[in-house]
Amino acid sequence: MFISPQSELQLKPVSVLQGTLLLIVVYLLYNVGRAYFFSPVRHVPGPFWSRVTPFPLYAATFRTRRAAYAHALIQKYGPIVVIAPDQVHTTDDVAMKAIYDRSSIKSSFYHGMGSYKGVRQILGTIDYSSASMARQNLLQCFQSKNLASLADVMESHIATFLQLLQDRSTQTDPIIEGVLWFRLLTLDTVTDVLWGEEHNLLADMDDVKSDLLRKFHHFSQYMALKGFIPFFETWTKMIGTKKYRNMRNDCYDLDAFARNALQKWNNRETKGHEKDVLSMLLALNSKQNASQSIDPEHIPAYIVEMMAAGSSTTSNTAAIACWVLARHQDVQNELRQELRKAFPNHNQIDMKQCLNLKYLDCVIFEVMRLWPIVPGPLERHLGQSITVNGVTVPPGTIASSAAYDQGRREDIFPNAEAFRPARWLNADAAMKKNWIPFGHGSRSCPGQNLGMTELKYFLAAIFRQFKSVVPEGRGEDILEMRDVFTASILMRDGITGKSQNKCWLQFTPAAEEVVS
């Protein structure tokens, strides 16, 4: 039978389409067959699409709903669930110990998230042994005795913050954007603590809020998207939207800020107050052999990492604490009573004493239980098998747990969604074990001590002098979190439903009261 050239041309597109559809069908059948017959997690409960493709998890990550996606699956399927092919998520705290022990290694996400301009940062070091020396150096820098020597540094910045609060309270519009103010406070403090440079971003708020803060926000978001979603970096560079290209540019522009800070540090005859973390870190670095020491060219990448980590958790948690306490005046009154007893003179706040205030601890623990800034899931390739509900998951499988889920276990925290700081007054071992906002195990955050010290000192100083109140017209606001890796605050108007990346706060000077 003769087929004309024209007919042949008409058949070719049909053949290509058929071939493409056939490949898609074969791919899906292969994934389905593997998921249900050969996958190491085939016996673990979970939805069909999560078994055969990672795209539901990618989509949740792209929409900044990663923690919420995992939490919804846990609530539906139980304490262990498949969230992506060959990947499980669990709330079992016995399994959690194995997931984060030294035999486990970080997933591929950390290659992207923890690599900045070709430099492998501490977060991006996959195995425990390779990261241990750098972690030990940071842990030594952030010891309580070293932070105590920086008390004067923190005091000067919180004094500026308190004066600005006092000034704002007398203005016609006394409302502040909490995350902005606390981010500037923590950046002022962290840059001083880290390398002894005295910024005054708070005083120059109008000049920096649209530049530096935007870059830090974009850094955290872009690096996480780059880590979680394959080829996201390539897509952004080649055909990405303007939004994500700008986000990428902001992320990498922070390198110039870090190099400028390092140059200023090197040019000073005396390095800050000679107790800054960079001085201590390089002193420790000089005592180590070349294979263990930090390459001087890599220091700017570490500065960016420490600045982002050192300001994000503290600023967001402090803003959330003030927002929540405005809506729980009974808790705020209890906290202020403790602070008045500890510090009869509101102008003399002892940082060391702040570290041992029981009810202040309770408030911070409860805020971070309900609104952890790194909500998870935090992934690891298992170094040993885990068993949950009689189902065993073999080594090598990706497994995770999450601070967001552990803090909502009803068997550990009855009435878990309620804000009840008093539950921590007699905290048992299970509560402490499942409180993991800084991570868990051998790779937990090395800056935890710095973050908690800042939080305690900031909140003690603020609530000794001020009351947090609900701003007029904001009584129906609903606090929500959006996360890729670190979370950001989203405020939704309870009446209109409109959302903003803002946290509106208002403070009024508190009248002095006689402490009985």
Stockholm file with secondary structure:
# STOCKHOLM 1.0

chainA/1-516         MFISPQSELQLKPVSVLQGTLLLIVVYLLYNVGRAYFFSPVRHVPGPFWSRVTPFPLYAATFRTRRAAYAHALIQKYGPIVVIAPDQVHTTDDVAMKAIYDRSSIKSSFYHGMGSYKGVRQILGTIDYSSASMARQNLLQCFQSKNLASLADVMESHIATFLQLLQDRSTQTDPIIEGVLWFRLLTLDTVTDVLWGEEHNLLADMDDVKSDLLRKFHHFSQYMALKGFIPFFETWTKMIGTKKYRNMRNDCYDLDAFARNALQKWNNRETKGHEKDVLSMLLALNSKQNASQSIDPEHIPAYIVEMMAAGSSTTSNTAAIACWVLARHQDVQNELRQELRKAFPNHNQIDMKQCLNLKYLDCVIFEVMRLWPIVPGPLERHLGQSITVNGVTVPPGTIASSAAYDQGRREDIFPNAEAFRPARWLNADAAMKKNWIPFGHGSRSCPGQNLGMTELKYFLAAIFRQFKSVVPEGRGEDILEMRDVFTASILMRDGITGKSQNKCWLQFTPAAEEVVS
#=GR chainA/1-516 SS CCCCHHHHHHHHHHHHHHHHHHHHHHHHHHHHHIIIIICTTTTSCCCHHHHHCSHHHHHHHHTTBHHHHHHHHHHHHCSEEEEETTEEEECCHHHHHHHTSTTCEECTHHHHHTEETTEECSTTCCSHHHHHHHHHHHHHHTSHHHHHTTHHHHHHHHHHHHHHHHHHHTSSCCCEEHHHHHHHHHHHHHHHHHHCCCCCTTTTHHHHTTTHHHHHHHHHHHHHHHHHSTTHHHHHHHHCCHHHHHHHHHHHHHHHHHHHHHHHHHHCSSCTTSCSHHHHHHHHHHTSCTTTSCCGGGHHHHHHHHHHHHHHHHHHHHHHHHHHHHTCHHHHHHHHHHHHHHCSSTTCCCHHHHTTCHHHHHHHHHHHHHSCSSCCCEEEECSSCEEETTEEECTTSEEEECHHHHTTCTTTSSSTTSCCGGGGTTCCHHHHHTCCTTCCGGGSCTTHHHHHHHHHHHHHHHHHHEEEECCTTCTTEEEEEEESSSEEEEEEETTTCCEESCCEEEEEECCCCCCC
#=GC SS_cons         CCCCHHHHHHHHHHHHHHHHHHHHHHHHHHHHHIIIIICTTTTSCCCHHHHHCSHHHHHHHHTTBHHHHHHHHHHHHCSEEEEETTEEEECCHHHHHHHTSTTCEECTHHHHHTEETTEECSTTCCSHHHHHHHHHHHHHHTSHHHHHTTHHHHHHHHHHHHHHHHHHHTSSCCCEEHHHHHHHHHHHHHHHHHHCCCCCTTTTHHHHTTTHHHHHHHHHHHHHHHHHSTTHHHHHHHHCCHHHHHHHHHHHHHHHHHHHHHHHHHHCSSCTTSCSHHHHHHHHHHTSCTTTSCCGGGHHHHHHHHHHHHHHHHHHHHHHHHHHHHTCHHHHHHHHHHHHHHCSSTTCCCHHHHTTCHHHHHHHHHHHHHSCSSCCCEEEECSSCEEETTEEECTTSEEEECHHHHTTCTTTSSSTTSCCGGGGTTCCHHHHHTCCTTCCGGGSCTTHHHHHHHHHHHHHHHHHHEEEECCTTCTTEEEEEEESSSEEEEEEETTTCCEESCCEEEEEECCCCCCC
//
